[in-house]
Amino acid sequence: MKAFNTFDASLRLNLLILFTAGLLFWSSTATFLPTLPLYIEDVGGSKQEIGIVMGGFAIGLLLFRPMLGRLADQHGRKLLLLIGTMVATTAPFGYLAFKAIPLLMLVRIFHGISIAAFTTGYSALVADLSPVATRGEIISYMSLTAPLGLAMGPALGGYLQDATGYPFLFLLTAELAFIGLLGALQVNNPPVKKERTRTKDSNFWQILTSPRVRVPTLVMLLIGVGVGAVHTFVPLFIKSTGVEFNAGLFYTIAAIASFSLRIFAGKASDRFGRGLFITFGIVAYLLASLLLWQANSTNAFILAALAEGCGGGTMISMITTMMADRSLPQERGQIFAICIAGFDLGIAIAAPFLGLVAEQTGYRSMFAYTTGLTLLALLIFLTLSSKNLTYSLRFALGRGQDVYSLDNIN
């Protein structure tokens, strides 16, 4: 935390308010993870309809994230924080008001806009506010809002559902998001610096196909499929094995591992480079898939959860930091949106694609597929993350600089 001590008081306060708003936002969003599927079932939804409604969240993410990225670059990051928290405040009332499955799906799509907006604006603003020398450290610390919220939100949601019922639960989630909105209103959003353009990338396809963005987005897509499998099917897989292990504990262990590693990885990446920690994160995800593929005991699921958390605690935050290194301020929102959209797409296609695999061959075989996809992501990053094989290997193993980092361009 030494980096924060070098900042003036106004910047520290700004980051603290931003962090608090992020924590409230993620806590509000995460309360729906264990509760909304049960609510849909209670209003008469079938298992398939539960999947359709829950999948609507990803539709909102994918449809709106690129547009919101451009909005962040043109009108400032704070606007996206306000959109994200306002949507998160409004959506719970939609769940209360509507009981028909088609209408609940529309509400869920609308709710997906909240993450698309908030995470894009939050990541871009943190990158804008972070000095280059300590960028990795600051981004890692500020990204702790997600694992903290994902650790607290489900526990709070499950307790309130049992103790008070759905109306009070949804009202509290709206209140948490509203307090986050009040915090976002206090955030100081400095104007986006307009630097002389050093690249020709301007529209969606030019940015996506540029070498600095294409490979990270593809890696995020492949990893997103594996993460989507873990989020959707691990409880069912554990149940099918007959192992006496609480599926909720799997996610708690993963969140703790993610939280713990983020504290150290960001600062270390400022010294040793982003590539080494991205590689470590992909290897951790690969180990998690391998362990789940072979899991038949409590210890195996615990180790898989630890590996999953280590992957989340390094790879995603480090790719975010790397994309900050590779982008100009006036394009950062779009680049973040495009890269993270790869992860969104992976999670979105995981449920239908891998659900079909699981139905035909079983959950264990499904995790064999995710192991293969994660191995492919590792090979792509090792060989294609820089301008040629030699530079890629050196960067991915922490032995060379990122040639696409604009901080290294004279």
N, C-alpha and C positions, 0 to 999 in steps of 0.2 A: 504493500500500500504506500510505499515511499513516494511513488510518482505523484500521488494526490497532494502530498505535502509541498511539492514544488509549484503547485497551481495557486493563483490568487484566490482570495476568499469568494469572489463572485462566481468563478468557474467551478469551484468545489461545490458551492450551493446549487448551481445549475445542474451539475451532474447528480447530486443527491436527490433533487426534486425529480429529475428524469428517471433515476433508478427506482424511486418510490412509485412513480406512475407506472413503470414497467412491471413492478412486482404486483401491484394491485390488478393490473390488466391480466397478467398471466394467472393469478389466483382466481379471478373471476372466470376466465375461460376454462381453466382446468377443473372446476367444480362439475362441469358437464360430462367429463370423461366417464365416470362410473354411474352417473345418474340418468343421463338423457336416454340411453338405450332402454333402461327400465321404464322410464316415463312413456316412451313410444309404445312399449309392450303393454303398459297399463291402459293406454287409450285405444288399444285394439290392433296395434301393428303386428304383422307377422315377422318372422326372422328376416325374410328377404326385404320387407319394407323397412325394418330397422336399419339394415345395411344401406338401403337406398337413401334414407333420410340422413344418416350419419355421413355418407359419401358426398352429400350436397355441400358440405363444408369445403371440400377440396375443389368443387366446381367454382365456388365463390373466389377461392384463392387464385385459381388458374386464370379465370376470366378477367379479373380486375387488377392483378399484381403488375403486369407491364404498364398499363395505363397509369396506375398510381405511382409507379417509378418515375414516369415522365412528369407527373404532377409535382413530385417532390423536388425535381430539379428546376422546374419552372417557377414554382410558387413557395418553395420552402418546405423543410422537413416537419415543422410544427403543424402545418395543415393536416398532414397524414396522421400525426398523433391524435389530433382532435377528431378526425373522421373515425379512426380506429376505436377510440374510447366511446364516442357517441353511438356507434353501431353496437358495441358490446353492452352499452347501457340500455339500448332499445330492444335488442333481440329477445331477451328473456320474457318481455311482455308478449311477444309474438307466440312463444311456446305456450304461455298461459291462455292466450286468447283463442288459439286454433287447435282443433283436435283432429281434423281431417289430415290424412297422410300427405296428399299433394301440397296442402298449405304449409304443413310442417317442413316439408322439403324446401319450399321457397324461403321460409324463415331461416333454415339452416344455410342455404346458399347466401342469403343476406348476411348472416352471422359470419360466414367465411371472409367477407370483405374486411372485417375487423382485424384479423391477423394479417391479411395482405397489406392493409394500410399501416397498422401500428408497427409491425416488425420492419417494414421497409423504411419508414420514417425514423424509427428508433436507431436502427443500425447505421443509416447514413448520417444522422446527427451526431452520434457517438464518434464516428470516424472523422467528421468535420472538426469536432472539439478536441480530438486527441493529437498531441504533438507526435511527429513522425518517430522520434527516438523511443517513445514509450507507447506506441500505438497498440501493439499486441497486448501489452499488460492492461491498458485501459479497456480495450474492447473485451478482453476476457473477464475482467472484473464486472463490467457493466452487463455482460451477457449472463451473469448469474441469476438475473431475474427469472429466466425461463425455468431452470431446474428447481429453483426455490418455489416458484409458483406451482410447478407441476408436482412438487412434493407436498405442498400444503393444500392446494385446491381439492384434489380428489378426496383426501381425508376429511376436509371440512364438508364437502358435498355429501359424502356417504353418511356422515353423522347427522347432518341436518335433514336429509331425506328420511332417515329412520325416526328422528326425534320430533320433527315438525311437519313433515310432508312437503309436497312440491311447491305450493304457492309461496311459502316463506323462503324456501331455498332459492327460487328464481328471483324473488324480490331482493334477496341478499346479494346474489350475483350482479344484479343491476346496480345495487348500491356500491359495491366494490368498484365496478367500472366507472360509476359516476364520480367517486372520489378520485379515481385515476384521471378522469377528465378535468377535474378541478386542478389537479397537479399539473397536467399537460398545459393548461392555460397559463401557468406561471413560468413555464420553461422559456428561457431566452434563446431564440433561434437566430443566430447571426446570419446575415445575408450570405448566400452561396457565392463563393469567390469565382469570378470568371477569369480563368487563365487562358492564355493563348493555346489553342488546340494543337496538340502534338500528334493526334491521330485523325483519321478520316472517318471513323465510325460515327454514325449519327442516328440511323434508324434501328428498329428492332433487329432486323435480319443482319445488318452490317455488324452490330455489336455481338449478336449471338455467334456469328461465324468467324469473328476475329479470333486469332490464336490465343489471346490473353483470356478470353471468356469461354470459348468452346469446350476446352478440356475440363475445366472446373465444373461447368454445367453438366457435362456428361457424367462425370464422377458423382456429382450430387444426385443425378437421376438414378444411377445404379445403386447407390447407397440408400436412396429413398425407398426403393422397392424392398430392401431388406428391413429397414426400419418400419415400414408399413406392415410387413409381416409380423414383426415383433409386437407392435401395438395392437394388431387385430387378432392374432391367432395364438399367442403364447398361453393365455388362460385356457383356451380350448385344448391346446396340446398337452399342457400339464395335466388337465383332467383326464385326457385320453390315455396317458401313460400310467395312471393309477398312483403316481407319486404323491405323498402327503406333503404338499408345499403350497402355501398361500400365494396365488398369482399376484396379489397386491404387493407382497413383499418383494417380488421380482422387480417391479417398477420402483419401489422405494430404494432398493439396493443400487439400481442403476442411476437413480437421481443423486444419491449420495456420492457415488463414484464420479459422476459427471461434475458435480459441484466441487469436489476436492481437487480434481485435476485442473479445472479451469483456473484455480487460484495460482497455480505454478506455471502452467503451460504458456500463458500469454507473455509473461515477463521473460521466460526462457527463449521464446520465439524472437523477441527483439534482439537477442544476442546470437542465437544459432540459426535463425531463418525460419520461415513458415513451412518450407517444404518438408523438413524432418518430422514436424509434428503432424502434418497432414498425413504423411506416410504412416506414422505411428497410429493415428486414429483409424485409418483404413484397415491396418493389420488387426487392431482391436476389434473392429466390426467383423472381420473375417474370422477371428478366433471365436467370437460370440456365435456366429452362424455354425461353425464347426461343432462347438459344444452343444448347441441346440439340436443339431442333426443327430448327435450320438447320445443325447441326454437320457438317462434312465434312473437318476437318483437326485436327491435334494442337493447334494454338493455340486453336481453338474449344473443344475439350474442357478445356483448361487454364483458359480464361476462365470456362467454365461451372462448373468446380470451385471457382474462387475466389469466384464469385457465390454458389454454393450454401453455401460456408462462411461467407460474410458474412451470409447470411440466418439460418443456424443460430446464429451468434455474437451476433446481436442480438435477433431476434424472439422466440425461445422463452424466453430468460432475461428479456427485458423484459416479456413477458406474465406470466411467473411473478412478477416484482416488482410489476407492476400489480395482480395478484390479491391479493398480500400487502397492498398499499395499500387494497384494497377489502374486506378481510375482518377480522372480529374474531378474536382468538386462538382462541376456543372453536369456531369454525366453519372455521378455515383449512384443516385437513386435508381436510374434505369439499369445499371449494371448489377446492383444488388438484387433488384427485382427479377431480372432475367436469370441470374445464377440460382437464386433461391427457388425460382419457379421450377427448375429442374428437380429439386428435392420434393416440391409439392406434387409434381407429376408422378414421380416414383411412388410416393405414398398413395396417390389416387388410384394408380393402376394395380397396386399390390393386392388389394382386397379381391377384386373380380378375377384377376389373372391367377394369383396364387391360391385363391379359394377353389378354383376349378382344378388346379393341380392337387390340392389337398383332398378334394372329393374323389378324385380318380385314384390317387396313389397313397394318400395319407399325409398327415402333418410332417412326419419325419422326412419323407422324400421332398416335401415342400422346402424345408430348410436346407436340403442338399442343393436345390436350385438357387436359393439366396447365397449359399456359399460360393457357387460358381460365378454368380453375378458380382459378388464382392471381390473375388479374386480377379475378375476382369477389370474392375475399377482400379485395383492396385496396379495391375500391369499397365493400364492406360496412363496412370499418373507417373509411374516410374519411367516410362518411355516417351511420353508425349507432352509433359508439363512445361517444356521449354522449347527452344528453337530447333534442337536436334537431340539425338539419343544421348550423346555425351553430356550436354548441358542439362538435359532432363534428369539423368541419373544423379549428377552432382547436386542439383537443386533438391531433388526428392530425398536425398540422403544427408542433407545438411552440409554439403561440401562446396557449394557454390551459390552465387547470388541468383535472384530471380531476374532474368533478363527483361521481363515485361513490366517490372516495377518502375513506375515513373520517377521514383525517388533515386533510381540508379542511372537515369538518363540525364546526361549533362546538356 
